[in-house]
Amino acid sequence: MKTNKSFRSLRKKTPPDVHVSAKAASTALAKQSTATFKLQKLLAQKGLGSRREMEELIAAGKVMINGQLAQLGDRAGPGDVIRIGKRTIRIHAEDELPKVLLYHKPDGEIVSRNDPQDRPSVFDKLPHLRSSKWIAVGRLDFNTSGLLIFTNDGVLANRLMHPRFEMEREYAVRILGELTEEQMKQLTTGVSLDDGQAAFTYLAEEGGEGANHWYRVILKEGKNREVRRMFEAIGITVSRLMRVRFGPINLPPRIKRGQWVELDEKETRRLLGLIK
């Protein structure tokens, strides 16, 4: 279900050091519209693979640009036509702005296109793209729900996911019982996992009903099943886990499970400004 209402779930308060006005973001993109870019970067932005993978395709003689065999170092821009095998990719000025989807993942879906067990995939519900593919920004395990971001721009996806940018991930966590002060201290100072130490940068109780209690936690990394493993490390089993924020984007309350919304031009430009 495509939603046409205005999207309001980018963070309301932006720290001064990362704030970029909509006018500044628009001006920067306008200047880029007539520019040329390295061929491997453009192909990565189309979601066809990483820059390195695109460089390998070019070096192997599998890429044509305007009817000529492409070489490493070639550049392309609006008006150029690129071919990879039987696929034709046309570069337009408007392609400078990536597509971004927000999806409310329910429990019971995998974040993969291929699954030996043939389980439902998040990609099954996304709109079709003709000349690129959707890239999932991070993952959620089969039993975890909440916010997933998709884009057709490999560079943007890498900017959101790369560990050096320390993009915050915020989760709502439900457990049976309550955490002690000592357990909360452990989770925020560091617990030992098989792949190293891990700690929440924020942990707060959110109340609950009966024996169940909710907590809000924030991480600056995205290791596999990290939240669940951290609680398991102190002897606690997570009964429900939901991602409510990724970087500057909150999960919009109006998006029901299994539905998505596409950011419009203004929202996309603002996102690009926030993470520049």
C-alpha positions, 0 to 999 in steps of 0.5 A, a space after each residue: 500500500 503506497 501512502 501519499 500523505 506527508 511523511 513526518 517521522 524524521 527526527 524533530 530535533 536536529 543537533 546544530 552540527 548536523 543540521 542542513 536546511 532544505 534550501 542548502 540541500 536543494 542547492 547542492 543537488 541542483 549543482 550536481 544535476 549537470 555533473 558527471 560521476 565515476 561510472 562505478 559510483 553511478 552503477 552502485 547508486 543504482 543498487 547493482 552492487 558495490 563500487 568494487 563489484 562494479 569496478 570488476 565488471 568494468 575491468 572485465 569488459 562487461 560494461 558499455 557506455 554510449 555504445 563504447 566499451 567502458 574503461 576504469 576511470 570513465 565518467 557518466 552523467 545525464 543523457 548517457 546510456 549504459 549497458 551491462 549485458 542485456 540491461 540498459 541503464 539511462 542516466 537522467 538528472 532526476 536520478 541524482 535523488 535516490 528512492 527511499 522506502 520505510 517498511 514496517 516489518 512484521 514478525 515472520 518475514 526474512 530480510 533476504 531474497 533467497 531462503 531455502 525454507 521458502 519463508 515470506 520475504 520483506 522484498 515480496 511486498 515492495 514495489 518493482 524497480 525497472 533499472 535497479 533493485 531495493 537495498 535493505 539498510 540493515 537487517 532484522 531477524 525473523 522474529 523481530 519487527 519494526 522499521 526497515 529502510 530500503 533504498 535503490 542507492 548503494 552509496 546512501 545505504 553504505 552511508 547509513 550502515 557503515 560502522 564508522 558513522 555509528 548510526 543509532 538503532 533504537 529498539 523497544 524490548 519486552 522481557 518477562 520480569 524486571 531488570 535489576 540495577 546491576 543488570 542495567 549497569 551490565 548492559 550499559 557498561 558492557 557484556 561479553 559476546 562471542 564477537 566482542 564486547 557490546 553495550 547500550 548507549 541508552 537503556 530506560 524502563 518503559 513500564 508494562 503489564 503483569 509480569 511483562 516489562 518494556 525497555 527502550 534501548 539504543 545501540 550504535 552498531 548492528 551486529 547479528 541479533 545483538 540486542 537479543 544476545 546481550 539480554 541472553 548474556 545476563 540470563 534474560 530472554 527477550 519475548 518481543 523486539 521492535 526497532 522504532 528508529 534507525 539514525 534520524 528516521 523514526 518508525 511512523 505510527 501510521 504505517 501498519 505492519 506489512 505496509 510501506 511508505 515512500 519518502 517524497 522529494 522534500 523528505 528525501 532531500 532533508 534526509 540527505 542533508 541530515 546525514 551529509 
